[in-house]
Amino acid sequence: MHSLWYRIRQFLRFYLAADTRYQVHSPFVFELANAVLEDRRWYYTFEDVEVIRRKMLSSPVVLNVLDYGATTDNSTPPRRTTPLRRIARVSASSPAQGRRLFRLAQWLKPARMLELGASVGIGTMYLAAAARGARFLTLEGSEACAHVARANLEILGLNQGVEVIEGSFKDNLNVALQSLGQPDLVFFDGHHRQKPTLDYFNQCLPFLHDHTVLVFDDVYWSPEMTAAWQQIQQHPRVTLTVDCFDLAFAFVNPDFKVKQHFRLVPSSWKPWKKW
Ligand SMILES: C[S@@+](CC[C@H](N)C(=O)[O-])C[C@H]1O[C@@H](n2cnc3c(N)ncnc32)[C@H](O)[C@@H]1O
């Protein structure tokens, strides 16, 4: 309940401060806003993924998962049994987030992607569907979730080029980065604590190229995650950030000479902000 109030307060602050594409002077950010926030086109993939989500939401299956949410450090997480429908309801990206991920990847056309935290593969499917042919590694600590994610990807024929790697981020992030080379998109969506988030971000930095996009989920999940996001914004390598509340993007392109931070909502959320 405490964190729900935190998120509501943060959303109100975010919303009051947010601009729409009409206040943005950067052509790059204007294009990003058009692609990710304003695009209303509908794709069959959205329905395909949502059918899978609905199946999981009504599934009687119970999984034996490693509960990474229960650990605050890198210790081995406890095992617990959890209904698949609960994981699909609580852990997976929402439909709106999924569409934003899809549209971002469709705009970027990444050749190499990395996801930290596949869970049951909802975000993975949206990203993979938008960038068919990309090499995509996704890390997942819970074998049972990784198994479901693989099965879901297979149902949609998205398993070509996508590898779900089982095990902790600590054990696998470096291996994945070495294997991918320079990722074009990294989606941070697991282990929502300040220190681990910053550690994973720092670990990725040497592998990024100028046009890599870093995507962070849940930056308003808790005061810790907001602090992590603020530290990422201040990092000397980060030259531009775009915060859309449910997803936040960081860019390391040195061509952006003056560091800027944007908070953006779709223009329909603030129809009076047209100029
Ligand atoms: C929020 S869910 C991911 C949701 C998914 N990206 C989506 O878009 O639907 C986070 C996942 O990260 C995994 N996770 C969290 N901490 C981890 C860690 N340290 N190592 C490996 N997996 C971890 C959890 O098991 C969980 O399935």
The ligand as a Tripos MOL2 file, in Angstrom:
@<TRIPOS>MOLECULE
LIG
   27    29     1     0     0
SMALL
NO_CHARGES

@<TRIPOS>ATOM
      1 C1          9.1400   -7.5740  -13.8410 C.3       1 LIG1
      2 S1          9.5740   -9.1790  -14.3100 S.3       1 LIG1
      3 C2          9.9690   -9.0020  -16.0220 C.3       1 LIG1
      4 C3          8.7970   -8.6760  -16.9010 C.3       1 LIG1
      5 C4          9.0770   -8.7860  -18.3820 C.3       1 LIG1
      6 N1         10.2750   -8.0670  -18.7540 N.3       1 LIG1
      7 C5          7.9170   -8.2630  -19.1920 C.2       1 LIG1
      8 O1          8.0960   -7.2530  -19.8900 O.co2     1 LIG1
      9 O2          6.8380   -8.8600  -19.1650 O.co2     1 LIG1
     10 C6         11.1560   -9.3810  -13.5920 C.3       1 LIG1
     11 C7         11.7890  -10.7490  -13.7920 C.3       1 LIG1
     12 O3         13.1690  -10.6300  -13.4730 O.3       1 LIG1
     13 C8         13.5980  -11.7960  -12.8220 C.3       1 LIG1
     14 N2         14.7280  -11.4230  -11.9510 N.ar      1 LIG1
     15 C9         14.7170  -10.4770  -10.9780 C.ar      1 LIG1
     16 N3         15.9390  -10.3710  -10.3960 N.ar      1 LIG1
     17 C10        16.7400  -11.2570  -11.0570 C.ar      1 LIG1
     18 C11        18.1080  -11.5970  -10.9410 C.ar      1 LIG1
     19 N4         18.9050  -11.0040  -10.0450 N.pl3     1 LIG1
     20 N5         18.6020  -12.5380  -11.7760 N.ar      1 LIG1
     21 C12        17.8040  -13.1440  -12.6870 C.ar      1 LIG1
     22 N6         16.4910  -12.8650  -12.8530 N.ar      1 LIG1
     23 C13        15.9610  -11.9250  -12.0400 C.ar      1 LIG1
     24 C14        12.4020  -12.2870  -12.0220 C.3       1 LIG1
     25 O4         12.4760  -13.6970  -11.8480 O.3       1 LIG1
     26 C15        11.2370  -11.8340  -12.8900 C.3       1 LIG1
     27 O5         10.7480  -12.8960  -13.6550 O.3       1 LIG1
@<TRIPOS>BOND
     1     1     2 1
     2     2     3 1
     3     2    10 1
     4     3     4 1
     5     4     5 1
     6     5     6 1
     7     5     7 1
     8     7     8 2
     9     7     9 1
    10    10    11 1
    11    11    12 1
    12    11    26 1
    13    12    13 1
    14    13    14 1
    15    13    24 1
    16    14    15 ar
    17    14    23 ar
    18    15    16 ar
    19    16    17 ar
    20    17    18 ar
    21    17    23 ar
    22    18    19 1
    23    18    20 ar
    24    20    21 ar
    25    21    22 ar
    26    22    23 ar
    27    24    25 1
    28    24    26 1
    29    26    27 1
@<TRIPOS>SUBSTRUCTURE
     1 LIG1         1 GROUP 0 **** ****
